[in-house]
Amino acid sequence: EANKSKKSKKFLPRSPFFKEEVSGTPTDDEMDDLGRMLGPWRAITSPLVLGTELLPDPLQRRPILFVGNHTMFGLYDLPIIVHELYLRGFKARGLAHPSHWSSPIGVGPTFEKYGAVKA
């Protein structure tokens, strides 16, 4: 019986999204910096976030897949959505096109700082 439980634990799904030590997971300080940087953009656009009452309790610490679309390049709305989810207890990681890492302006490392990963 003990051997059986060891074997079944081996196959339990593991999620890297809830471990602080996962490479590329933004720190709380970095997310606070992101919030400050978004301040002027928020003032101009007045984003409205609806439906948060439908989100599960983040303390359940279970994997969740958020699926959405974004505007051109994802520069205008994706940071706001990632930060809004952070304020509600979620550390979202956006998928970014690999070209962001090879572009002349090289925004890939900045995206990574706030949790993005190459798609």
Secondary structure as UniProt FT lines:
FT   HELIX           2..10
FT   HELIX           16..18
FT   TURN            20..21
FT   TURN            23..24
FT   HELIX           28..45
FT   HELIX           52..54
FT   HELIX           58..60
FT   HELIX           72..74
FT   TURN            75..77
FT   HELIX           78..87
FT   TURN            88..89
FT   STRAND          95..96
FT   HELIX           99..102
FT   TURN            104..105
FT   HELIX           108..113
FT   TURN            114..115
FT   STRAND          117..118
//
